[in-house]
Every structure is written in structure tokens, then in C-alpha cells.
């Protein structure tokens, strides 16, 4: 307005003005004023005085009592605040659904008749599913602070807005706690409705990502009595798992714990989790009764986390006054009350932004309802909110801070930064043992501190304070027990036909003995609990049982476990869980061996033929290179051609024994010395290796075999023996590609001996592939055979249990204790220690030293020789080009052959002689120049003397004539 006046003052109006001119000026002023107000967003005349909103929840419920007070307080605060809505008041209409789905639906339909723009509620997820369809039809945003069903976030319900945390995150928090204690099986107890089923489905999904599972689901009807609950919990009490998750409503949750306590299910060894219904009761209702308090001792529950702030503290301090006005008695404040309060403010901010964007509130009739006719239901009176989509978008775009912390929606319409407090019920109170955030998992730090750091999900960072578990113990519960239905574990034992030292059934009894049985019994005795079990023979004792077939029977629940000589293979680990291996046993090759006798040519055995050839050639090459480098400057490398060839050979081979030094044949050139140093290093390595190998050949008794290992068997077509029932058959076929027709099954050690002695030519086998544990026992009494080559697989034996069996984990720990204490070795020595061949020190024939072992040395030496020759000839060429012009007759068109002959003569000539010849040539040239000069001086003197004589004679003759 000031700017408008300024415009008017700057105008020069003359005295006589017509009425039309004045009217035009005032219209301009009003237009400018309206534009300025619109640009400032202050056109309050376009906003309605009141906006109708509704709410649906159960007033007398624990959540409803708190929510009613919180919503009314929020309405009052919004309407009295000058910073929001600016003149528009919220008019709230509250309907009590009285825990009835039908009443909730009728309440929602009534709101559709009263020009309602948004509904706060409903309280339950079941009702939210139904009313969301109504909200979709009439485009009315539905803001619920307590419907936590994860499926409500789906695209099926676009107008549903959850203003609290989803149960998806609560179930993730519980799953993280379960996983942090290494529990694997959980029993879920829940209300059989949308809230319970979908919440437990989310729990199952979260557990599955952590390799855990819900082993049993207990569904309770809404309104179940204690008798109904007892009927289903009696079955649960007989089950193995002792990890329970209770996901119910506040009205039935305590009944579940009371019945569980009466059945003895809440004692020591059990673990109970309750979703946030329990923390809501504890926050709202105050101290529990003695019966209820005793039944929830040691329970872990969740509470939605809300950060501390001054606004929250002020609201909490005023809460008692607010509740007394409404309920005539104090009601505790739960997190649902905080979220209910923020829901009103969220809606107010959304409406404010809606109005700022020029939104108008208007309704229209639904033509489809008009076609049905009004009738007693008055369907034609229901109207559609025309701007519902715009208001929904404005609400979802709100970014504010309430008493519950930052409020902003993700793309999935969930509140950002979901977090929970992990609470342990102790005595008459509670104790916070940590926090859970979707950002970093479990932690003892407040979420605000975690958000300032990078996310950390490592196992070491997942921490909680100590927990007082049911039974008043701080020791971590095992989480499972053996079923109390009198059933024993059916444990299958491999009934072998051979190698009874490992497993054997005592005739006429149901008892077993052997190394594997003693290890199993010793490990079972170390368990902190008794394991009722029954050993059952698997196999007839005439054929060795197939380990893979036995393992598959565990997956089909024929057996509960398997004990014996069961190798841990990849295929089997996909079906069952194995304990820690109690003995190592990979696949090896057994073949007949014979003593290797020495011969007159034993000194040639350390090297292969290729090695001998390359070594000899290298001696000659190095000798030739050194001769080239030393020939022009070293008298030891000069002489007649025959003598020089002998010198090359002598010098080359003398370096093997370093005798060239004593013979006086020393190198003079720098390049020659460099080559010699490198070659002497190569000779030292070759010499040492040859000496060591030859010493081993001549002094140690050796065993030789045409079979060198598994590669020999793969490359030839000889028959191969294997132990019947062993996994070696499948390994040879599937992994090594050996034809099945080459494989011959063998059962007993006697069959091993017979097949090996016959050999492949007489219907036997060339070698046997078997596990090391069996082979070592076999070789202890059969010294004519031995292991050839290296062990080509690494595996071990273990006891098999169903997947995720807790007994397997505890038995693994027991086996490690046996190993650390030495008991495992003592059991091994008792059954498997034999003295027949174990003291032999015979070894297999050492493999010859191959060329590839020394190829690097030869390559270095060869490269040095090539570089030295290149440098040497470069220097020679430089000297030759300088020497060539000095040669008589060098100038002119000499032929290539003459130049080559000259070059060879130059190379062959001794360096000292060449220098002397060059010096003499320079002296002769210098002397010739001096003689010529003297001759020319004497000639000039004689001519001058002759001329003077003639002159004098001519003068004398003239005088005489005169």
C-alpha cells in the first residue's frame, strides 16, 4: 500500500480532473493492492473460515483414551496458532467405533455426507483396510497414527497415510535381536486378522534374510478367552523352539503371558518377545498387577523411539492436566499419543500448503451413487472431494518437526528415520537395553548420534546392554529344548562291511563301537544338556552304505541325525548341516610300488634329458661369448684356431668347478667379467641342486611306481578301483571326467590287495582312489602299496543334522573342546594307531630336476650374453670406422668382400698390436713430412746460389770484353 501511495505521489495531477479520470486511478490502485496481497500469500478472503475433519477410533481403548486427548489438544493448538492456516479453523468431528468394524464403516460413510476433507484414523489396521476403499472412492485422505500393518503402504491404498512407524521396521528390529544371539527358530503367536497375519508375515520375511525362520505359527481368534489360549499353547509347550514372539492387541497380550506362565513356559531357558503393545500398556496403565507383572518378567518389548526436545518435554509436562479434563483420571502418555498429536499438525501443514497453492474446497456428487437411488442409506448424499488429490500431495510433501521428531515421507509413504527402543521388563519397571534404527541396526547409542556417522551394520557394532531373561538369569538362553513328548532323536549309524575300526555294530545288540562312535559319545557328554537319542543301523553290514543317500533321509525326516564315517561334501552340505570335522580325509591314490635300485648311470638321474642338453649348450655358448669378448685383449684367448677351440671348451667346463681361476685363465674385459659373474651364479645353483638330488638318490631308499598321481590316471585308460559307497565315484566321474566303465567298486581291504596285485592286465586295477583315513589304515598292514602323488581334495568327516539344528552347533563346540584337550587324539590312537608300516622311512623316487625349474636362470644368463655382444660389437664398429681411413688403399671403391676381410682381420688383430701399428704409421707420416720440408729448403738455397754464381760470371765476362 505504501508503494501504491508512492506511485500516486509521483503523479502530477492538474486541478481540473474529470470523474472518469479519478475513477480510473482508483481502479489502478486497487488492482496493485490486490496483486501485492496475492504475491505475499495473504489473500485470506479465498480461504474458508472452517475446514471439516473427522476422526475414528475407540474411545475406551488404551490407545483411544490417549489419542482422544492428544487430538483435541492438537486441534486447540492449531486453531490458536497465528503461524498456520491464517484465519481458517479446523472443525473436528469425533466418532467412536467402539472396537466394531461395522460401526467404523458407518462412521466413515457419515463423514462423506458432511463435506469432510480428511479423516484422522482409524485406530485398527483391520478397519483401515476397509475404510481405505471408501477413502479412495471419495478422495478423502485417511491419516492413521496407529494402523501399523505393513501392507497398508501398498499402491492399493493411495489415500491412506500412515503417520506412525510401520510394523515392517518393528519386525526387522526383533529379527536383528534374534539374529544377534544366534537363535534360528521362532514360534509366532498372533491375532488372526490383517494386523496379526501381515505383521507376522513381515517377521517371517525379515527372519529369512538372516537365515532364521518361524518354525510354528499360533493364530488366536479376536476375543479369545484364556481357555482358548491355553488350548493352543499346550501344543506349543511340547515343541523344540523356545523363542516366542507375541503380536497381539493390548487386550489379549497379557492373557497370553498369564496362560504361558501357568503352563511353565516363561521359566528359565525361554525367550519372549512382545511387540509394542506391551510397552503401550506399561506407558499408559502404569504399574501392572502382581499377576501380570510376574508373567512378563524378562520379556523384551519394543517402543517407537521419539527424540527428546523442548516441545516434547513441554507437552509431557502438560499431559496430566490434559487427561484430567477429559477422563477425570490420569492416563499415561504413550508414543501413540505423540503421533496422534503430530498427525493433526501434519494435516494442518498440508492444508496450509494446499491453500497457498490456490486450492479450493469443493465437493460433487458421485453419479454412480445417484443411479442407485438414495433410499434409506442416503447414498446420494455422499460427495466426492474434488481437490482430494491435491490435498493428498500437499500432505505427502510436508517436511516439519513435531514432538516425535522430523516428519517427512519416503517414496513408500513411510515416515523417515524409523527407530525403536529395545526394552527389558524387570520387576515392576522396565530397562532400556539399546536402540534399533533402520540406519545402523542395534546400538547402545541414541539414533541422533548414529545419524551423524556412516551407517555400520557389521556384527561387531550390533550391541545391546545385558538382558535379564525369564527365570531371573543373565545367562543367554539356549533358545530350544528337546520336545517334551517322549520322542527320542533317531540317529542313523553307518553299518560298514569293512574298516570296522571306524564303525562296527556289536553282534546281537543295538550297540555300536569304533572311532566315530567314541568321538560322538565323548562330544555328547560335553553338552550342557541331555540329548535323548536312539542309534539305528543304516546298512546291512555286507555292503558299505552310501553317505549321500543317508543324508537325504535326514531331509525327508526319516532320521533326525547321522553318525559315522560321513564325508563333508558340497552336495551333502546343501541338504544338511554338519558339525565341525573330527578327522581330515581327502582323496588320495594308492598304487603298487617297488624299490628303486641304483645303477652305474645313477649320476645322470638328477637331471632330465632336456636339462642336460640345455646345460651343456649353455656351457659352450658362455665359453664362446667370453672368448669373443676377451680375444682381442687377452693373450690367454689367442693362438692357433685349434688351440682357441680347446680354450673355449676348457674354460667353459672349468667354470663348473671354478678351476679356470687356478689355471690362470682370467678375464680382462669388463663385459667378460660381468658375464662370468652371472654364469658362475647359475653354475652354483645348478651344482648345488645336482649334488642334493644325487645325494638323495644314492643314500635314501626309494620306491618307484609307474603311477605318479591322479593326473596319470586321468591321462591313461587303465581301470581304477574305488570304495563302494564312497563319494569318490561321483567325484571321478563328474569332476575329473573319467569314464564310468573304468571304475571298479571294491569293498574290503582283501579286495584292494587282490585288485592291485593283479594289475590292469589281469583284470585288476592300476590304482585305487579312496579317502586318506581308510588308506592310512589299509597301508598300516600292506607295505607293498603306498600313496602316490598328492592329496587332491581336502575334506573331513562330520556328524549330519537337519538344517539350522542347534545340536549341530553345540556338538561342533564340543568337538573343538575334545581337540584342544587332546582327547580327540587319544581316541584316534586307540582305534587307528598301528605299528606294521608306520615306522618305515622309505620315500618315493624323487622327481628329476626339470628344465622349467631353472628356466629363469638360463634366461637371465642368455639375455646378459646378448646385451654384452651388442655392446661389444658396437664398440668394435666404432673403432673400425676410425681405423679404416688410415689403411693404405682404403680409399676408393673397394669391394664388399675386401671390406669384410679387412673387418675380420681387424677383429682378429690384437688390440695392443693395432695400437702399435697405428702409432708407427703416425710416426712415419710425421717423418716423411719433415724430409720433404728439408728437401724443399735445400733446393731453394741451391737455386739462389746458382743464380748468384751466374750473375757474377756474367759480370766478369762483361768486364773482360770491355
MARMAR-21228 format. One record per residue (C-alpha): x, y negated, z negated. Coordinates in pm, whole numbers, plus 32768, in hexadecimal, padded with zeros to 4 digits. Example, Ala and Ser with C-alpha at 12.3 -4.5 7.8 and 13.67 -1.06 7.14 Angstrom:
2
84CE81C27CF4 8557806A7D36 
This chain:
962
800080008000 81267F1C7FBB 81AC7F638113 805A7F0B81A7 80547DC180F2 81AE7D7F816F 81367DB182CF 801A7CBC8296 80FF7BB58203 81E37BC5832B 80C17B798411 808979FD846F 7F1379D38470 7E86788084EF 7D6D77D98433 7C507821851D 7C19799E8527 7AF07A4C85B1 7A3D7B5684E9 7A9F7C5F85EA 7C0E7C1285C0 7BF67C308442 7B3A7D75845E 7C497E048541 7D597DA8844A 7CA87E4E8321 7C6D7F8B83EB 7DE17F978433 7E337F6C82C2 7D468084825B 7DDA816D8360 7F3A812C82E8 7ECD81648180 7E2B82AE81D4 7F6083208296 804382D08173 7F69838D8081 7F5C84BB8167 80D484BF8193 80FC84C58019 800B85E87FF8 7F27851B7F1C 7DE6852D7FDC 7D2985BC7EB4 7BDD85767F58 7C0E86A98037 7C3987927F0B 7B0B88277E5D 7AC787CA7CF6 7AB189367C8B 7B218A847D16 7A6B8BC17CB1 7B418CE77C47 7AD98E2B7BA1 7B748F317ABE 7B22909F7A7E 7BAB916C795E 7B3692287829 7B1A9131770B 7B29923075F0 7C5A92F07671 7DB692B775E7 7E229212772B 7CD79159775A 7CDD90B37602 7E31901E764A 7DE88FC977B4 7CA58F0E7765 7D548E267674 7E7C8DF1775B 7DA68DA5788E 7CCC8CAC77D3 7DFE8C007748 7E988BEB78A3 7D568B597937 7D558A50782B 7EC489FA7863 7E9E89E879DE 7D6B890979CD 7E17881F78D9 7F5C8807799B 7F8686D27A79 809A87777B43 7FC588757BF7 7E7F88787CBD 7E6386FD7C80 7CFB86D37C24 7C7C882D7C82 7C0C89057B62 7C028A7D7B51 7AB08B087AF4 7AD88C677A66 79C68D6C7A57 7A208EA2798B 79728FF379B3 799F911978C7 79BD92617985 79A3931F783A 7A8D943178BE 798A948879C6 79DF949F7B31 787894627B9A 785A93267AC9 79A292AC7B55 792292D47CB8 77DD921D7C6E 78A291057BC6 797890DE7CFB 784690D37DDE 77AF8FC67D05 78DE8EEE7D36 78A98F047EAD 77618E497E7F 77F58D267DBF 78F48C8D7EAD 7A158D257DEC 7B6C8CED7E8B 7C368DE87DBA 7C088EF67CB3 7CF58F3A7B91 7CF290AE7B51 7C8191BB7B47 7D2C92587A1C 7D4493C17A95 7DE6944C7BCF 7CB695277C14 7BD093FA7C2A 7CD693387CED 7CCC943E7E01 7B5494127E29 7B3A92987E01 7C5E92657EF0 7B7992DD800A 7A7B91D57FA4 7B8D90CD7F95 7C04912F80F0 7AA6910B817B 7A5F8FB580E3 7BC78F3680F2 7BDE8EF27F7F 7D3D8F107EE7 7D4390087DC8 7E528FBD7CC2 7E8590D57BC6 7F7090BC7A9D 7F4092257A28 7EF893087B56 804F93A87B7A 800194C27C71 811D94B87D75 8035950E7E96 7F7893C77E6E 809B93197F19 805293C68061 7FD79318819B 7E8093AC8158 7E40929E8054 7EB9915480E8 7DEF907B7FF7 7E67912F7EBE 7F7E90777E09 802991207CE2 80AB90157BF4 815C910E7B11 825F921E7B42 820B93537C0E 821A94AC7B6F 830F95057C82 841E944D7BC0 83AE94D67A71 83CE96397AF7 852495E37B87 8590956D7A2E 851896AF7988 85C4977D7A97 870C96C67A5B 86FA971178E7 86B29881792B 87CE98967A25 88C497E8793B 889899067842 88BD9A0F7955 87619A9D7929 86CD9B387A5F 856A9BB17A1B 84479AE2799A 82E09B2C7938 81F09A127993 80B099D378CC 7FC698D8796C 7E609863799D 7DC898FA7AD4 7D6897BA7B8A 7E0D96CB7C7E 7EDC962B7B6C 7F5E97747AE1 7F89983B7C23 8037972B7CE8 811796CE7BC5 818A98357B97 81B898587D0F 82A697307CFF 835897D87BDA 838399167CA5 841798547DC8 850A979B7CE8 857698DA7C38 85AE99887D84 86A8987D7DEE 876E98D47CB4 875E9A4E7CE8 86589A747BD9 84F59AF27BF2 83A29B087B4B 838A9C777AF3 821E9C667A81 81039B667A91 7FF79B4F7985 7EC39A8F79FA 7DCE9A0D78F4 7C6E9999793B 7C11983778E3 7B709840778C 7C069992772D 7BD899F375C2 7CEA9A7F74E7 7C5D9BD8751E 7C7F9BAC7695 7DE09B2E766E 7E3E9C50758D 7DBE9D4B7689 7EB69CD57791 7FDA9C8F76A8 7FD59DF37622 804A9E667779 81539D587785 81E29DC57634 823E9F1776C7 83099E8477E2 84809E5A77FF 84A29CE27833 84989BFE7704 84A29AAD77B5 83469A1277B6 82C998D57860 8172985977ED 80C7976B78DF 7F6B971F785C 7E9B95FD77DB 7EB695627684 7D7B9613760E 7DF39777764E 7F6C9765762E 7F74977E74B2 7E8698A974BF 7F809960759E 8097992C74A1 7FBA9990737C 7F619AD97425 80C99B14748E 813B9AE47327 80399BDC72AA 80C39CDB73A2 82299CA17330 82929C047478 83219AC073E7 842F9B5C7313 85A59B76733F 86169BD1749E 84FB9B227555 850699D77611 83D298FC7640 83AA97D57728 827A96F17726 823695EB782E 81F0948777C2 809894DC7734 8148953475EC 820D93EF75D6 80C89335761F 801F93DE74F4 814A93957414 81539225747E 7FDB91ED7468 7F5692C2734D 807092987255 80E193B57172 804C950571CB 7FA095ED70DC 807596EB7029 7FF398067104 803397497247 818496C971D4 820698227177 819C98B372C6 826397B87395 83AB97C372D3 84D597CB73BE 8403977C74F1 849D96A37602 83AF95A7769C 83CA948A7796 836C931D7776 836992257895 84869133785D 84448FBE784D 856C8ED6780E 856F8DE876E8 851E8C7E7733 84A08B4E767B 83508B66772A 832B8CD076BD 838D8C837556 828C8B6A7546 817E8C4C75CE 81D48D6274D9 81CA8C6E73B6 806E8BF9741C 7FED8D56745A 7F648D9A7301 7E938C5C730E 7E0D8CB37465 7DA38E1273FE 7CF78DA472C2 7C168CBB7387 7BA98DD3746B 7BB38F1573A1 7B928E94723E 7CC18F7171F2 7E2D8F77725A 7E869045738F 7FEF908273ED 80788FF77530 80E090F97633 819190C6777C 804190EC782C 7FD18FAC777D 81038EF477FE 80C58F6B7961 7F518F117946 7FAE8DAF78E1 80A48D8E7A04 7FA18E1B7AF5 7EC28CEA7ABF 7FE68C007AFA 804A8CC37C2F 7EEC8C987CBB 7EF18B257C65 803A8AF37D1E 7FB18BB27E47 7E778AD97E50 7F45899C7E2F 801A89FE7F5B 7EDF8A658014 7E4B890B7FE3 7F95885F803A 7F8D890B818A 7E33887F81CE 7D7189B38169 7BFD89998130 7B198A828074 79FB8B00814A 792C8C3E8158 785E8CE88261 776A8E088269 77CD8F5F82E0 77038FAB8417 771B912083D9 767B90F98282 7568901E8315 750E91358402 74D8921E82D9 73DD91338241 73E7909E80E8 7310918D8024 732F91A97EAF 74AD91B67ECA 74B590597F64 75D290B9804D 757F8F92812B 75DC8EA6800F 77478F168014 78318E2D80CF 79898E458169 7A9C8D5680FE 7AFE8CC2824D 7C558C4881D8 7CA48D848111 7DCE8DDC81EE 7E698C8481BD 7E3C8C8F8045 7ED18DEF803A 80028D7780F8 80288C498014 80218D287EDF 81238E177F6C 82098CF27FBC 82068C6A7E58 835A8C4F7DB3 83348BEA7C48 83B58C357AEB 82B88CA579E9 82C98D2B788A 83208E81791F 84468DF079E2 84728DA97B56 833E8DFE7C25 83748E407D93 82F88F537E76 83C490407F4B 835F90B680A4 82AE91DB7FFB 81E590E67F25 829D914B7DE6 831E90587CE0 8495901E7CFF 8592909A7BFF 84CF91BC7B66 855F92137A11 84FB92DF78E0 856592FD7779 85B594607709 8524948C75AD 8551959D74AA 843C95CD73A8 84D895F3724E 841895FC7106 830A94F47104 83BB941A7202 8474941E7347 85DD93EE73B5 865193717506 876494577589 87A293A876D3 8714931A7812 86C89395796E 86CF92BE7AA6 869F93127C10 87E192527C42 88D9931C7B72 881A94367ACB 884C94787958 891293847885 892F92F87727 8955919877B5 882D90B577F3 87B990AB795C 88098F37797A 89788F85793F 897390A17A3B 88E58FC77B50 8A1E8EEC7B3F 8AFC90197B8F 8B1390FE7CBD 8A2592287CA6 8AC593577C03 8A1E94AD7C16 8B4C957D7BB7 8B16968F7AB6 8C0695EB79C1 8B3A94AA79BF 89EF955B796F 89ED952B77F6 88F2952E76DB 891595167564 88F096547496 879596EB747C 86E797867350 863C98B073EE 850F9973736C 85739A317237 8639990471B5 877999697267 886E989E7334 88FA99D173E2 889699E8754F 87809AED7577 87BE9C087668 86779BB87714 86079D1D7745 85D09E5F7687 85889FC176E8 84149FFB771D 8361A06475E1 8297A16C7693 8377A294763F 8406A2AA779F 8576A30277C0 8659A29278D7 8675A3A179E0 87E8A39E7A35 8859A4787B58 89AEA5217B41 8A68A59D7C75 8A7BA71A7C5B 8BB9A7637D1F 8C2EA8A47DC3 8DA0A84D7D99 8E89A76F7CD1 8DD2A7C27B90 8ECBA6F27ACE 8DF6A5C47B2D 8C96A64D7AF5 8C1DA7AA7AA1 8ADCA8397A16 8B05A92978F6 8A5FAA6E7956 891AAABC78A7 88F5A9607812 8886A807787B 89D1A7767812 8AEFA6F578E8 8C62A6C878BA 8D82A62A7972 8E3CA4E67999 8D0FA41E7A17 8C2FA4A07901 8D2BA44977F0 8D51A2E67878 8BD8A2BB7884 8BA3A3387721 8CBEA262769A 8C2EA12B7742 8ACDA17676C3 8B52A1917561 8BD8A02F7579 8A829F9875CE 89E59ED074B5 889F9F8E74E2 882DA0F17519 87D3A1637678 86E9A2907678 8742A35677AD 8736A4AB784A 8844A5377931 87BCA5ED7A62 8892A6B57B54 888EA63E7CBC 8906A7547D9F 8908A8CF7D96 8A78A8F77D3C 8AC6A9A87E85 8AE4A8707F5A 8B63A71D7EF4 8A3EA6267EDD 8A2BA4F87FC1 8A67A3B87EFD 89A2A2D87FE9 8873A3BC7FD6 8885A3B57E5A 8896A23A7E55 8766A2207F38 869CA2ED7E3D 86DBA1DF7D38 863BA0DA7E19 850AA1BA7E40 84EEA1DC7CC3 8531A3537CC4 8657A3157BDA 86A3A1F17AF2 881DA20B7B19 8931A2EA7BA2 8A74A3607B02 8B98A4177BA0 8C9DA3F27CAD 8BD8A2EC7D6E 8CAFA20D7E48 8C51A09D7E5D 8C18A04E7FCD 8B7B9F2C8085 8A4C9FF680EE 8A08A06C7F8F 8A2E9F157EEE 89119E9B7FCB 882B9F947F1D 889B9F977DAF 897A9EE97CB5 8ABC9F927C4A 8B799F6E7B06 8CE29F067AF1 8DB6A0137BA3 8E4DA1027AA7 8F46A19F7B9D 8FE2A12B7CE2 8FB3A20E7E0C 8FEFA1A77F75 9009A28280A9 9159A32480F8 91DFA42381F3 9264A577817F 933DA643826A 943AA762825D 95A0A6ED8227 96F8A78E8245 984FA73681C9 9921A66C82B7 9A83A70282D1 9BB4A6308325 9C78A66C8469 9DC0A60A850D 9D0FA4E685B3 9C6EA4638478 9D33A31F8493 9C5EA2C285C2 9B12A2E58508 9B04A191845A 9AC4A0D885A3 99D2A11986BB 9A51A139881F 99E29FDB8875 9A979F558744 9BD9A00787A2 9BC79F898907 9B809E1D88AF 9C8E9E1F87A3 9D949EA48896 9D349DAB89A5 9D3F9C9188A6 9EA39CED8847 9F0F9CD789B3 9E529B9589F7 9EDF9AE488C6 A0409B5B8921 A0179AD68A82 9F9399868A08 A0B1995D8912 A1AB99BA8A24 A11A98AF8B09 A12C97A889F8 A28F98058991 A33098648ADE A3BD970C8B3F A44596B089EB A49797F48930 A5C398C88999 A52499FA88F2 A41599F889FA A4FC99D58B2A A5C19ACD8BF8 A5899BC18D12 A41D9C1E8D5D A4439D798CCD A4D09CED8B8C A3B99BED8B74 A2A89CFA8B97 A34C9DBF8A80 A35A9C8089B1 A1E69C4489DF A18C9DA58973 A27E9DA98851 A2149C5587D0 A0A09CA587EE A0A19DEA8730 A1AA9D7E8637 A0B79C7A85B1 9FE69D958521 A0FD9DD78428 A18E9C768429 A2D69D0B84A4 A3059BFB85AA A3829B1B8494 A49C9C08843A A4EF9C4885A6 A5469AD885CF A43B9A9386D1 A3AE99558647 A2CC986586FA A3469705873A A225964A87DC A10B95B58711 A000965D87E3 A0AF97AC87C7 A0C19793864F 9F4F9735863A 9EEB98648708 9FCA99428639 9F3598CC84EF 9DD299138568 9E369A6585F3 9EEA9ACB84B4 9DAB9A8083F1 9CE79B5F84DE 9DEC9C6E84BE 9DDF9C568342 9C659C8F8340 9C799DAF8438 9D9A9E4C837D 9CEA9E39822C 9BA69EC782B6 9C5B9FE28366 9D1FA03A822E 9BEDA03E814F 9B23A1128241 9C3AA2098280 9C7AA22A810A 9B0DA27880CF 9B0CA37781E8 9C3EA430816D 9C04A4287FF4 9A89A4497FBB 99C2A57E8014 98C0A527811B 9777A5B38191 970DA59182F7 95C1A5B983A7 954CA580850A 9423A4C18474 9493A368840C 9344A2E68391 91E2A29B83FB 9255A1F4853E 92EEA33D85B3 91A0A3ED8580 90E2A2DA8636 91C7A2EB8765 91D1A4678792 90BAA56787BD 9113A65886A5 8FFDA6D085BB 8FE0A61D846C 8F5DA6AD8327 8E87A5F1822A 8DDEA64780E3 8C75A6AB8114 8B8DA5A98076 8C92A4938075 8C63A33F8115 8DA5A37D81DB 8CE0A42082F6 8C10A2EA833D 8D42A20E831B 8E0AA2D2841C 8CEAA2CE8514 8C5FA17184E5 8D95A0A9848A 8EAFA15C8541 8DE8A1E18669 8E5AA34A8644 8D86A4468700 8CAAA511861A 8D0FA65386CA 8E6EA62E863F 8DF8A62B84D4 8DE8A76A8406 8D3CA76E82B1 8DF9A8188195 8D7EA85C8035 8E81A8FC7F53 8FFCA8D27F27 902BAA327FB0 8F84A9C680F2 906EA89A80FB 919FA97E80E4 9124AA7281EA 90C6A96482E5 9210A8AB82C1 92E5A9E482DC 9233AA598415 9267A91084C2 91A8A88B85EE 9228A9A186D3 9193AABC8604 903EAA3085AE 90B1A95B848A 90E4A7E5846B 920AA6FD849F 91BFA6398363 90B0A5F78260 901CA4A3820F 8F9CA49180AA 8F8CA3AE7F7B 90CCA37E7EB7 903BA3FE7D6F 8FF1A5527E08 9135A5597ECD 9212A5177D9F 9169A6337CE6 9191A7157E16 9302A6C27E4A 9351A7047CDE 934BA8797D2E 939EA87A7EA4 94F6A7E77EDE 950BA84F804B 941BA73780A2 9433A5C58062 9396A47380A4 9416A3DC81E9 93FCA26C823D 9354A166816A 9204A16380BC 9124A0C181C2 8FF3A06C80EF 8FD49FDB7F92 8EAFA0487EC0 8E5AA0E67D72 8D5BA1B57CB9 8C42A1237BEA 8AF6A17A7B4A 89C4A1177C18 8891A0607B8F 87679FAE7C2C 879B9E4C7CA6 87BC9D477B92 87C39E527A84 88409DBD793B 88CE9F1178D5 89C29F0079FA 8A499DB4797C 8A759E317818 8B169F75788D 8C0E9EAF795F 8C749DF17828 8C969F3B776C 8D759FCE7880 8E579E9D786D 8E739ED076F4 8ED3A03C772E 8FE09FCC7822 906B9EC47737 90779FB0760F 9124A0C676D3 9008A1BC76A3 8FC7A1C87818 912DA236785B 911AA33D774A 8FE1A3D077E8 9094A3D07937 91C1A48778A9 90DEA5867802 9036A5F57945 9113A58F7A68 9279A5A879E8 9337A6CC7A88 94A9A7257A86 94D6A80A7BB4 9548A70D7CB8 952DA5C47C01 96A1A5C37BA1 971DA5E67D04 97E6A4C57D88 97D4A52C7EF4 9780A41E7FE8 9717A40E814C 9810A3DA825C 985FA26D826B 97F0A1C883AB 990AA1608492 996A9FF5849F 98BC9F6185CD 991F9E4886B1 97FB9D6D8647 988B9D5784E9 99C19CA58571 992E9BF486A0 99419AA385F1 9AB79AC685B0 9B009B2D8716 9A2D9A0D8799 9AEB990E86C7 9C3999968734 9BD499A288A2 9B54983D8899 9C9997C787FB 9D639872890C 9C9697D18A20 9CB396758989 9E2B969F8954 9E5E97068AC0 9D9095DF8B3C 9E5C94EA8A6F 9FA3958F8AD6 9F5C95868C4C 9EE2941F8C34 A03393BE8BA1 A0EE94898CAA A02E93E58DC6 A07D928F8D3A A1EF92DF8D2D A1ED937C8E86 A153924A8F28 A26991788E93 A374926E8EFB A2FD92A39061 A36E915090F6 A4CD91889074 A4F892CB9139 A5BC929E927E A4E092D193A8 A3AA92B892D0 A32C91959396 A28591E194D7 A18992E09544 A1FC94189488 A10E953F94A0 A02F95BE9388 A0F696FD9369 A2359633933F A193955A9235 A10C968F9182 A263972D918C A2F695EE9107 A1F495E68FEE A23797518F8B A3A9970F8F8C A36A95E08EB4 A29D96AA8DBD A39897C38DB0 A4BF96D88D81 A53696A18C1F A4DB95568B89 A64195048B20 A6D095588C76 A5CA94818D1B A620935D8C3E A798938C8C81 A76393A28DF6 A68D926B8DF0 A79991B48D28 A8AE92188E19 A7DD91AA8F3E A7AB90568E9F A925903A8E61 A97A90938FCA A88A8F92904B A9228E8F8F69 AA8A8EE58FD5 AA318EDA9147 A9A38D83911D AAEC8D0D907B ABC98D969194 AAFA8CEF929D AB1B8BA491EE AC978BC391D7 ACB28C1E9346 ABED8AF093B2 ACC28A0392DD AE0E8A8D9367 AD908A7094CD AD38890694A5 AE8D88BA9412 AF3C896A9530 AE7588AC9635 AEC287649591 B03387BF9582 B035882A96EF AF9186E5975A B08F8615969B B1AE86D99738 B12786A19893 B0FF8532984D B264850F97DB B2E485CC990A B21C84F599F2 B2A883BD994E B40B843A996F B3DD848D9AE0 B354833A9B25 B478828F9A85 B56A83619B4B B4BF83059C8E B4D181A29C35 
